[in-house]
Each structure stands twice: as C-alpha cells, then as structure tokens.
C-alpha cells in the first residue's frame, strides 16, 4: 500500500547568540584562515600564474691559483709549466719555471672580486722563437639563486 502526502509545513528554527560567543569566535577564525594563508603562499611562491621571470646575479668567483702554461715554439717544440705536481713530472724535458704574479681586485667593494690581474714571465733561450701561448686558469664560482646555493668549478683559457 502506497503512502500519499496530504499536507506539509516547513519548520523554521532560528538560533540566536550574543556577539561574545564561542560560535562567533570560531566563525571569525575560519574566515581569517581562509583569507590570510593564501596571501602567504602567493608571497613565498613568487606569485601565481607567472609567465615570465628574470633574475640576474653577479657570481662570486675565486681564483684557485691553479695554472697550466704552454709556450709553442716556432720549430714545433714547446715549453710547459703548471702548479700541478704530476703535470710537471710528466713534462720534465720541457719544463721551465716562470715568474707568476696574480691578484684579485674588488672595484666596487661589494665583497665579490671584479678583476684578476695575472702576469707570467716564462724564461726562453735566445735561440727559441715563441709562436703561441696557451694558459689555463682554474676558478671556483658560486651563485646564490634565491634560496639555492650553486657551487661549480670553472676553467678559463687565454
């Protein structure tokens, strides 16, 4: 047997509380927690929906005082020297000890070196004609990209 609804009336109940109640305090806390944390997330993540971002930084470059120097002679021979002991042992027949002077300079006083002054005086005989000179310098460089620290070794050729 089916039941048919003959009459219905909605029940409306109103609950009231004063402004100094736990319910109002809870509602204010929930409202603040739904508004404030997204702003912190947006600030820490450098913005929402970022399409283009650029960042530039001067690296912190340190000269490691490691050098390899090779002079190519016109007759096809060469003269070499290095700060690496094993390289000098291998080049015993072609080894010459040069006078090396180097200093790093911080022009704008920001704590990072801007210039490297490097001078090499390699002794050669009067009968030797130098055709070319190759110089390898070794560096450490560091980047502090936002919250990351990037360390790397580099080499410069002159």
C-alpha positions, 0 to 999 in steps of 0.5 A, a space after each residue: 500500500 502506497 503512502 500519499 502526502 496530504 499536507 506539509 509545513 516547513 519548520 523554521 528554527 532560528 538560533 540566536 547568540 550574543 556577539 561574545 560567543 564561542 560560535 562567533 569566535 570560531 566563525 571569525 577564525 575560519 574566515 581569517 584562515 581562509 583569507 590570510 594563508 593564501 596571501 602567504 603562499 602567493 608571497 613565498 611562491 613568487 606569485 601565481 600564474 607567472 609567465 615570465 621571470 628574470 633574475 640576474 646575479 653577479 657570481 662570486 668567483 675565486 681564483 684557485 691559483 691553479 695554472 697550466 702554461 704552454 709556450 709553442 715554439 716556432 720549430 714545433 717544440 714547446 715549453 710547459 709549466 703548471 702548479 700541478 705536481 704530476 703535470 710537471 713530472 710528466 713534462 720534465 724535458 720541457 719544463 721551465 719555471 716562470 715568474 707568476 704574479 696574480 691578484 684579485 681586485 674588488 672595484 666596487 667593494 661589494 665583497 665579490 672580486 671584479 678583476 684578476 690581474 695575472 702576469 707570467 714571465 716564462 724564461 726562453 733561450 735566445 735561440 727559441 722563437 715563441 709562436 703561441 701561448 696557451 694558459 689555463 686558469 682554474 676558478 671556483 664560482 658560486 651563485 646564490 639563486 634565491 634560496 639555492 646555493 650553486 657551487 661549480 668549478 670553472 676553467 678559463 683559457 687565454 
